[in-house]
Amino acid sequence: MHRCIRLTTVTTIAALCCLCVACGTQERRTGLAELAPLPIHAGTSLWIDTDPVSRPNQTADIDDVLAVRMILASGIRIEGISTTHGNGSAEETWQSAVTEFETMPLHRGQPAAGCVNPAVAGLATVLHATAVTILALGPLTNIAQLLACHPRLGSRIVRIVAVAGRHPGERFRLGGGSTGIELRDLNYETDRAAFRAVLTSGVPVDLVPFAAGNRVRLTYDDLDGMPERLRDRAWSWALILWFAGGGGTLPAFDQTAAGLLLWPGLYGFEPVIAEAGQDLILRPDRGTGRATLRRCLPRDAPQLKQRIRRLQS
């Protein structure tokens, strides 16, 4: 997913210069009628691919951890969690996953390993046994490698929910308008080639873009029920985003993507065509209705926020 500011200490907030944000949505080859929002709790298995960073005093984005905690609290069956680079290095995200999700089946992402990447191997094993939906909260490196190494397994992926994309001409500014620090589409920019491979693979993809998470803002009170260490990390991140126009709120980028799986009725779905160049531009698909990509935006942001708040507590 994401957005991200990479600073070494909170005291260097004034040096903000590497904020990042990512979001996304997509669809299938088979037609819109078959792409009705999928209630994953109705028996579909789930795989999560994520780039969490949660070390104490770390100022990188915390929303991957919060999103995965939402899914865990919902009781949905998770077949596995794989890590990828993005908010941090492959080593940093792996160590955070071990700390935060130690009771889950974890698979370490090693992008340079290609087809012997443990994350790819783990996902391939599961796909041989069952069809899965993939919640992709970071760059799509692992998923692109899976499709390259095991192309036949693409048909076993029900859909991918990814965090990336923007409207034509959209600038990633939390406060809107033309002022404030501009954020990056970090998931996409970290591995553009992986996104291009997945978006052209024919696998259905629901893209949850920047605009989706920017509609759902968590306040300090909304974070109150979290474990203290996560609440403090989340609030530190919110304070950093203040200088980017956040106004003391925490945009729920990855949580909004997780919410799409839990409460699809709160979202609107629009078929899109993706232009994967320097930026990932999502344009409405006015064609045949057989697109594989959709843009997903919350239709009821206040209700979605309340549900996210309950599951994060």
N, C-alpha and C positions, 0 to 999 in steps of 0.2 A: 502494500500500500503506500504512495504516500508522500507525505511531506516530510521534510526533515531539516533540522538545523544541527550541524555537527560542531559543537563547541566543547571545550574540555572542562570548563567550569561555568557555573551560573554567573560568576562575577565577570565573565567576558561577554555578557549579553550585548553590550554596546557594539561588539564586533560582529553581530549577526550578518552573515553573508552567504550562508549555504543552506537556506531553508529548502525543504523538499516536500512535495505532495504528490500523491498518485491516487487515481481512482479509475473505475471502468465498468462496462456492460456489453453483452453479446447475445446471439441467437443461433438457430439451426438450419440445416438444409431442407428440412422436411415440411416447412410451412408453419405459419403463425398459430394455427389452431392447436398444433401439437406442442407449442411452446408456451402454453399457459403457465403462469407461475407455479413452480413445483414446491409443494409443502414437504420439505425434506423429512419432517418428523413422521411422514406416512410410510416409512419403511425404507427409504433410500439411505444408503451408506454414504458417509462423508469422509473426505480426506482434506486436511488443512496444510497448505504450504505457506510458510510465514517467515518473516525476518525480524523477530523480536529483539529488543535491546532493553534490559531492565536493571543494569547494575546500579548500585547506590550512587547518587550524585551524577549520574549520567544524564546528559541533556538531549540525547536523541529521542525521537518520538516513542511514546509508550503505548500507542493505540493498538498495536498488534497484540500485546499481552492482554489488554482489556477486552478486545474482540474475542480472543480464544477463550478467555474466562467466561464470557457470555455463552458461548457454545457449550462449554463444559457444564455450566449451571442449568442449561436447558434440558439436559439429559439425552440429547441426540447421540446416537452411536457414532463414534469417531474411529475409523479404521486405522488411522495413523496421522502423525504430524511430521512434516519434513521442514527443514530449515533451508534458507537461502540467504545470500548476501543482499544488502540493500541499506537498511538503517545502520548496519554495521558490517564488519567483515564476516565471512563464513564462520570463522572461529568465534567471534563475539556473539553472533545470533545463536549458534549451537549452544554455547555456555548458558545463555539466557534461557533457552528452551529447557535445558536440563534443570535449571533452577526453578523455573515457573511451572513446568508441566511434567515433573519427574515420574508421575504415576501413569503417564500415557505412553503408547508405543511411539518412540521417537526415531527419526531417520536423518542422519547428518548430511546436509548438503555440501558437496565438494564439486563445484562447477568445473574445475580443471580436469576432473576424472572422467568426464564424458559418460560413456555407456556403463562404466563401473562406478559411477556416482552412487553412493549408498541410498540417497534419497530417491533416485530413479529406480534402483533395484527394488526398494521397498514398495514403491507405488506400483511397479510392474507386477510384483507378486500378488498384491491385492486385486489389481484389475483382472488378472487371470482367474481369480476366484469369484469376483462379483463386480457389478457395475457401480460406479461411484460418482458423486458430485464432488467437485474440487473447489474449495474456498481458497483463492490465491490472494494473499495479503501483501505480497512483495513482488519483485521481478519474476517473470515467468521462465527463468532459466531452467529449473528442474523439469518443468512441464514440456518445454520445447525439446529438451534432451530426450525425454521419454518418447515423444512423438517421432523423433529422428531415429532412435534406437529400436523402438517397438511400434512401428507405424500401425500395425493391425489393432493395437490396443486403444487407438483413438475412438473406435466405435463403442468401447466399454465406458467411455466418459459420458455421463448423462448431460452434464454441462459444467462449465467453469464460471465461477463468479470472481471477477478480477477488479482490482481497484486502479483505475487509470482512465485518462481521456479528458477531452475538453470540447466545448462548443466552438464553432468557427469564430475566430477573433477573441476568444475568452482569455483574459489574463488571470492568473491565480493570485488574487488578492482577497484576504479575509474580510476586509472592510468594504470591498466593492470599489467601483470607480477607478481612478487613475493614480491614486496616491497609496503610499505604504509600500512595504517590501513585497516583491513578487516571489511567490513560492514556485518550486519546481514540481513537475510530474515525475517524482523520483522513481517510482516503480518502472515506468516506461523508459526513462532516460538511463537507468542503470543497465538495461539490456534491451535495446530497441530491436535487435535481431531476433531475440526470443519472442517478443510480442508479435513481430511480423510473421514468424513461423506459426505461432498458435492461431493468430487471427485469420490466416489463410488456409488452415488445416481442415476446415469443415466441421470442427468440433463446436457445438453451441457455446457461445460466451455471452454472459451478462456483464456488461461494464458498468461499474459504479463510479462515476466521475467525481472530480473535485466538487462540482456544484452540489452533489448529493450530500456529502459529509459536511459541507459548509452550511447547509440548512439546519443541521442538528448541532447545537452548541451546548456543551455541558458547563455548568457553573461550579464554583467551589462547593456549594451545598449539594449539588448532584453527585459529587465525588465522596460525600461524607460516609457512606456505608462501606467503602473499600477498606481492605487492610491498610494500616497506617503507612507502610513503606510505599505501597503503590499509590495511595492518595497523595503523598508528598511528592512522588515522582511526577504524577499527572499534573499537580498544581505547579510544580517548577516548570514543566513544559508549557502550561497555559501562560505563565508569566513571561516566558520567552516570546510566545506568540503575540503577547500584548503589543510588542513593538512592531509586529507585522500587521497590526489592525485587528487583532483578536479581541480586544476590549476586555480581557480578563476571563475569557471563555475558552473551552477546549473543543475544537471541531472534532466531531466523532466520525472521522473518515473510515477507519476499518470497522468500527462498530456498526456503521450504517450498512456496510457490505455484509456483515454477519446477520444483521436484522433482515436482510432480503431473504435469507434462507428460513428464518424463523416466522416472519410475518409478511409474506409476499403481498397480501391484500392491502398493505399500507403503501405500496409502490405503484408507479406507473411505468409501463414498458413501451419503448419506441424502437422499431427496427432502424438500424443505422448502417451506414457504410463508413468504414474506418480508413482514414488516410494516414498511414504510418510513416511519416517523414521525420523531420526534426522534432515535431510535436505529433501527438496522437489526436487527430481531429476526427470528431464523430459528426457525420452529416446524416440527416434523415434519409431513410431509404424509401423512395417513392416508386420503387420498381415492382417486381413480381410478387412480393410478399414471401419470398423464399430465402430471406436473408438468414445468416447464421449469427448475427451480432445484434445485441439490443443495448440501448442506454436505459438505465434504471434510476429513477429519481423518486424520493419520498413524496407521497401525496398528502400525508398528514404528519408533518414533522413534530408537532407537540406531542402527539400520542406515541410516536416512535421514540422520542426522547424519554418519555416516562417508562416505556418498556425496557429500553436500554438501561436506564438507571436502576430498575428493579433487579435485572440480571447481573449487574456489575457489583451489587452490594454484597 
